[in-house]
Amino acid sequence: MSNQTAWHLIHTKPRQERTAREQLERQGYTTYLPEIRQPSQARTPTAPLFPRYLFIRLTAGLDDWTPIRSTRGVSSLVRVGMNPAIISDQLITAIQQRAEADGLHRPPAKTFNKGDRVRLVSGPFADYEAIFSEQRAENRAIILLNLIGQQNRIEVPTDSIATL
């Protein structure tokens, strides 16, 4: 194998993407962990875009790949057959270009149509079903919720509802 530098894929242990990245970078490896905003999560405002995966840039013939497997947070190096999977530079560039100026990705906007059946996924009415009525501000919506035999108009964050 020639001394070719390429991106590869690390499979991490559950919820240890950042630990793996930190440990690999301390060992001198170049990594890339794309992250996405989680606007409704105050404790953890970001999350990995690809849970349990982390990109690593390695040079065949130069980089020592053996410490990777035993690095804290790493489960394995993703392989195709016997060879480590190669991720194209174009794919990495495309992922990076879709990020905002701060490097974070924005979750896709939820789109609902009037009359869509939705389920509340968080808040005091979690697991209740409702009807989508209208979009308000960027992340607010009016839903029609049937409570005690009456249909009530309630304004909720759009990230607290999901289509059925």
C-alpha positions as CSV (number, residue, x, y, z in Angstrom):
1,M,0.0,0.0,0.0
2,S,1.4,3.4,-0.9
3,N,1.6,6.3,1.5
4,Q,-1.9,7.6,0.7
5,T,-3.7,9.9,3.2
6,A,-7.4,9.2,3.4
7,W,-10.4,9.6,5.7
8,H,-11.6,6.5,7.5
9,L,-14.4,5.7,9.9
10,I,-14.3,4.9,13.6
11,H,-17.2,3.1,15.3
12,T,-17.3,4.4,18.9
13,K,-18.7,3.0,22.1
14,P,-22.2,4.3,22.9
15,R,-22.2,8.1,23.7
16,Q,-18.4,8.2,23.7
17,E,-17.8,10.0,20.4
18,R,-16.3,13.0,22.1
19,T,-14.1,10.9,24.4
20,A,-12.8,8.9,21.4
21,R,-12.1,12.2,19.5
22,E,-10.3,13.7,22.4
23,Q,-8.1,10.6,23.1
24,L,-7.3,10.1,19.4
25,E,-6.3,13.8,19.0
26,R,-4.0,13.5,22.1
27,Q,-2.3,10.7,20.3
28,G,-1.7,13.0,17.3
29,Y,-4.4,11.8,14.9
30,T,-6.6,14.2,12.9
31,T,-10.3,13.6,13.5
32,Y,-13.6,15.1,12.5
33,L,-16.8,14.8,14.5
34,P,-19.7,16.6,12.8
35,E,-22.2,17.8,15.4
36,I,-25.8,19.0,15.2
37,R,-27.6,21.6,17.3
38,Q,-30.2,20.3,19.7
39,P,-32.2,23.5,20.4
40,S,-34.5,21.8,23.0
41,Q,-31.7,20.3,25.1
42,A,-30.3,22.8,27.6
43,R,-27.8,20.3,29.1
44,T,-26.4,19.1,25.9
45,P,-26.9,21.7,23.2
46,T,-25.1,19.6,20.6
47,A,-25.0,15.9,19.6
48,P,-23.0,13.9,17.0
49,L,-24.5,14.2,13.5
50,F,-23.8,10.4,13.1
51,P,-24.2,8.8,16.5
52,R,-21.4,6.3,17.3
53,Y,-19.2,7.4,14.4
54,L,-16.2,9.6,14.1
55,F,-14.0,10.3,11.0
56,I,-10.2,9.9,11.3
57,R,-7.5,10.9,8.7
58,L,-4.8,8.4,8.4
59,T,-1.7,7.9,6.1
60,A,-1.1,4.3,5.0
61,G,2.4,3.3,5.7
62,L,3.1,6.3,8.0
63,D,0.5,6.3,10.8
64,D,0.5,3.6,13.4
65,W,-3.0,2.3,13.3
66,T,-2.6,-0.3,16.2
67,P,-3.3,2.1,19.1
68,I,-6.7,3.1,17.6
69,R,-8.5,-0.1,18.7
70,S,-7.4,0.3,22.3
71,T,-8.2,4.0,22.5
72,R,-10.8,4.9,25.2
73,G,-14.2,5.4,23.5
74,V,-13.3,3.5,20.3
75,S,-15.1,0.3,19.5
76,S,-13.4,-0.5,16.1
77,L,-12.2,0.9,12.9
78,V,-14.9,0.3,10.3
79,R,-13.7,-2.2,7.6
80,V,-14.8,-3.3,4.2
81,G,-13.6,-6.9,4.1
82,M,-10.1,-6.9,5.5
83,N,-9.4,-3.3,4.7
84,P,-10.3,-0.1,6.6
85,A,-13.2,1.7,4.9
86,I,-12.1,4.7,3.0
87,I,-14.3,7.8,3.1
88,S,-14.0,10.2,0.1
89,D,-12.6,13.7,0.7
90,Q,-15.6,14.9,-1.3
91,L,-18.0,13.4,1.2
92,I,-16.2,15.0,4.2
93,T,-16.1,18.3,2.3
94,A,-19.8,18.1,1.6
95,I,-20.6,17.5,5.3
96,Q,-18.3,20.4,6.3
97,Q,-19.9,22.7,3.8
98,R,-23.4,22.0,5.2
99,A,-22.4,23.2,8.6
100,E,-23.0,26.7,9.7
101,A,-20.2,29.2,10.5
102,D,-19.7,27.8,14.0
103,G,-19.1,24.3,12.5
104,L,-22.5,23.0,13.8
105,H,-25.2,21.5,11.6
106,R,-28.8,22.7,12.0
107,P,-31.5,20.1,12.3
108,P,-33.8,20.0,9.3
109,A,-36.9,22.2,9.8
110,K,-39.9,20.1,10.6
111,T,-42.7,20.7,8.2
112,F,-46.3,20.0,9.0
113,N,-49.4,20.6,7.0
114,K,-52.7,21.8,8.4
115,G,-54.7,18.7,9.4
116,D,-51.7,16.4,10.0
117,R,-52.1,14.0,12.9
118,V,-49.2,14.6,15.3
119,R,-48.0,13.2,18.6
120,L,-46.6,15.2,21.4
121,V,-43.1,13.8,22.2
122,S,-42.3,16.0,25.2
123,G,-43.8,18.4,27.7
124,P,-46.8,17.9,30.0
125,F,-48.9,16.3,27.2
126,A,-46.3,13.9,26.0
127,D,-47.7,10.9,24.1
128,Y,-51.0,12.7,23.4
129,E,-52.2,12.8,19.8
130,A,-53.4,16.1,18.3
131,I,-54.1,17.8,14.9
132,F,-51.6,20.3,13.5
133,S,-53.3,23.6,12.9
134,E,-50.7,26.3,11.9
135,Q,-47.1,27.2,12.1
136,R,-46.3,30.3,14.3
137,A,-42.8,31.7,14.8
138,E,-39.9,29.7,13.4
139,N,-40.1,27.0,16.1
140,R,-43.7,27.3,17.4
141,A,-46.9,25.7,16.2
142,I,-50.6,25.7,17.1
143,I,-52.1,22.3,17.6
144,L,-55.7,21.1,18.3
145,L,-55.7,18.9,21.4
146,N,-58.8,17.0,22.5
147,L,-59.0,17.3,26.3
148,I,-62.1,16.4,28.3
149,G,-64.2,16.1,25.2
150,Q,-63.2,19.6,23.9
151,Q,-60.8,20.6,21.2
152,N,-58.3,23.1,22.6
153,R,-55.9,25.3,20.6
154,I,-52.5,25.0,22.2
155,E,-49.2,26.6,21.2
156,V,-46.2,24.3,21.5
157,P,-42.5,24.2,20.3
158,T,-42.4,22.4,16.9
159,D,-39.6,20.1,18.3
160,S,-42.1,18.8,20.8
161,I,-44.4,17.3,18.1
162,A,-43.9,14.5,15.5
163,T,-46.0,13.3,12.7
164,L,-47.8,10.0,13.1
